[in-house]
């Protein structure tokens, strides 16, 4: 047995850190203060940046000689990477609800649906407002596991474009309805790995943009293009960006559990003035970031290291 030539040898892209940091902070700021501070009302668009980034980075991290036989290892690596932090965050939500909500009764059937991301299909609410995006991400992992050989093919860009046409006609749901965002990232991967020439990439990018505006709207499509632009910029490493990139998943998972509840609790104690609302907001951010860092060190980082130890093997 020998290890397949993987993308792990590819250089780390600083631009990825910027998108992770911007996206996670935008979503956190939106949930902690978007209803009070109008400037933060568009922070939810950080989710769209994450979708584009997944379209690129998941393909970028795939082994060059990937075959369907490697699909099991790929999915196992992703599950080890995201599932333990996700499940532990669910336990945190349940604990917080039990402590803070009088006569809280957990819907265990709905909670079990969480484990396989089935709430996206059943219509049942998620315990945390960000969990729905993890369901979309897992659908994308399944898509990549099955179709990566077609993505990493000279006709791959045209397949991606064809899939973008489906939501443009308002049919499909879940992953397919948001596919133009993932498609931007996939297309950049295809250009980066020379699957698509720059002329082909520009043409298909324009067509994906039209499809995106028709299906998900101009605001989300432009957000995707902004993230795509960041991927192409000659950015330099920054310590703060690197820090927030490192804790981005932990912050994304936990900010509403600890930060939003902090803001709400302080709001019941203090006067309803702009000054105190600002203090509540800042307190929520500080607690969210601090908790996310601890969560990263204790939970996420060990999962990340374990995931990296799994290698794709070729007979």
N, C-alpha and C positions, 0 to 999 in steps of 0.2 A: 504494500500500500504506500502511496506517496501523496503528499498534499497538493491539491490543485493550486495553480497559480492564481492567487486571490488579489482582490483590489486593496488588501491591507497595505500593500507596498506603495500604493499611490500617495502622493503628498497630501498632508492635511490642508484643507482650504480655509483660510482665515475668514473668508466671506461667509462661510457656514456659521461660524461663531456669531457674527453680527446678526444674521437672520434669527438664530435661536434666541439671542439675548433680546432683540427688539420684539420678537413675537411673544415670548413668555411675559416680558414686562408689560407689554401692551394689554394682554388679556388680564393680567393681575390688576393693573391700574383700572381697567374697565370695571371689573367686578367689585373692587374696593371703593371706587369713587365715581364711576360713570353716571350713576343716577343723580349725583349731587353736582359734579363738576362737568359742565357741558363739553369742555375740551377733551374729556376722556371718553365721550360717547362712541367714538369710532375705534376704541381699543380692541373690540371684538374681532376686528379685521386681522389681528395677529394670528388667528386660527387659519385664515387663508394663506398666510405666509408659511405656516407649518406644513400645510398640504403641499404647496409647491416644493418646499425643501425636501419633504419625503419623496416626492417624485424623482428628485435628483439623487439624494444621498443614499436611498435604498438601492438604486441601480448602481451607483458609484461603488458601493461596498460589495457588490456581488463578485464572485470569482469569474474570471474571464472564460473559463471552460465549463461554465455551469450547464448542467443537464437536469432534466426532470427528476433524475435519481437523487439529486442533491436537494430537492425541495424539502424533504423532511428535516435535514440539518438546518437549512435556512429558517424554517418556521420555528424549530426548536430554539435556535439562537435568539430569534425575536421574542419568543415567549419568555425565555429566561431573562431577557433584557427588560421587558416591560411588565410582565404579569405579577411578579412578587411585589414591586412597588405599588402597582395598581390595586392588588388585593389588600395590602396593608393600609392603603389610603381609604379603601372601603370600610375597613374595621375602624379607622379613625372617625369617619363620618358617622357610623352607627353609634360609636361611643359618645361622640359629641351630641348627637340627637337624643340619646338616652339620658344624658346628664342635663341638657338644656331645655328639652321639650317635655312638658308635663304629660304623663300618660302616653308616652310615645309607644306606638305599636308598629314593629317592623313588618313590612310586606316581604316575607321570605321568598315567595315565588318570584317577585320582581328582583330581589337581590340575587337569586340564583341565575336569572337571566343575564345579570351583569357579567358573570364569569365567562360566558361565551359571547358577550357583546350582542345578545339577541334583542335588547331593548330597541335597537334601531329598526327592527322588523315588527315588534309586537306593539309598538306605540306606548309602552309603559315608560314612565319617566325614569331618568337616571338619578341617583342619590346626589351626584355632584354635577353642576352644569357643564363641566368640561368633558365628562365621560363619553358623551355622544361622539366626540371627535375620535376617541380611541377606537370606537366601533368602526368608523370609516377607515381609520388607519389599518386595522386588522383586515378589513376587506381588501385593502390595497396590497397587503402582504400576500394574501392568497392569490391575488391577480398576478403579482410579480413571480411568485413561485411557479405558476402555470405558464406564464407568457413571456418570461424574460428572454428565452431563445429567440422569440419573434421581435422583442424590443431591440436586442443587440443583433440586428440584421439590417442589411441595406434598405429593405422595405419597411423597417420598423417605424420611421417617422410617418409614413402614410397610414399605417395601422393605427397609430396614436391619433392622427387626425380623424380617421374614420370613427373612432370611439367618441371623439368630441362632438360629432354630428348628432349622436343619439340624444343627449340632453338638449341640444339646440332645438329639437322638435318636441321638447317637453314630454319625453317618455323615459321611463327608468327612474330609479330612486337610489338613495344612499350614495355609494361610491360613484356610480355612473353619472348621477346628477351633478357632482362636483368635479368630474374628471378633467375638465379644462385646466383646473389649477394644478393637478398632478401632471397633466400633459406638458405644461410649461417646463417643469422640472425634468421630466423624462427627455424632452427635446434638447434641453441644455446638456444633459448627459450624452445624448447621441451626438451632439456637436463636439463635445469635449473629447469623446472617444473616436471621433472621425467617422462615425457611422453616417452622419449627415454633413454635407458641405455647408459652408456658411450661406450660400444662396438658398439651398433647400431649407435650412433652418429658419432663415428670415421669412421666406414665403409661408412656411407652415405655421410659424409663430403668428403671422398676421391673420391667417385663417382660423387658428385657435382663438385668437382675440375676438374675432367676429362671433365664433360659436359661443365663447364665454359671455359676451355681452347679451346674446340672445337667450341664454339659459340661466346664468346666475346673476346677470346684471353688470352694469358698467363699473360700479364701485368695487365689487369683489375682483373683477377682472383686472382693473387697474392696480389693485393691491398686489395681485399676482405678478403683474409686469414690473412693479416696483421691486419686489423680492428678486425677480429675475435679473433686474438691473444691478442689484446689490451683488449678486453672484458674479457678475462680470467686472465689477470695479476692482482696481488695484489697491485694496485695503491693506493696512498694516496691523499687526497684532497689537492689542490693547489689553492691559491687565484687567480692567473692569469688564470689558466685553467678554474676555475669556472666563471670568468668574461667573457672570450671569449666563453665559452659554453652558458652562459646566453644570449649573444647578437648574437649568431651564425646565427639564422634565419634572424634577421634584417640586419646583415652584409652581409649575402648571397644575400638578396633581393636588397640591396641599393649600394653595393660597386662599381658596374659598372656605376651606375647612377651618383654618385658624385666623386668617386675616379678616375675612368678611364678618365672622362672628365677633371678632374683637371690635371692629368698627360699630357693629350693631349694639354690642353690650355697652361700650363707652357712650354711645348716643343716648342710652337710657339713663345715664348718670349725669351728664353734663348739659349745660344750656344749649339751645338750638341756635347758636350764633355761628357766623362764618369762621371766627377764630377757633372755636372749639371743634367745628367740623373739620377744619384743617388739621388740628392736632389729632383727631380721631383717625383721619386718613393716613397721616404720616405714621402714627402708631401701628396701624394695620399693615402698612408696607414694611416697616422695620421688623415686626414680628413675623410676617410672611417670609421675608428673605432669610431671617435667622433660622426659622424652623426648617425652611427648604434646604439650607446648607447642612443642618444636622441630619435631616432625612437623607440627603445625598450621601453623606459620609457613612451612615449606618445601614442604609437600605439599598439605595440605587447603585452606588459604586461597587459593592461586592457583586451585585447582579451583572453589572457591566463587565467586570473582570472575568466572571465565570463564563459569560457569553462569548467573550473573545478567545477563551481557551478551546472552544469547540472549533474544529477545523474541517473544511471540506476535503474529503479523501477521494482519490481516484484509483481504481484497481489497475 
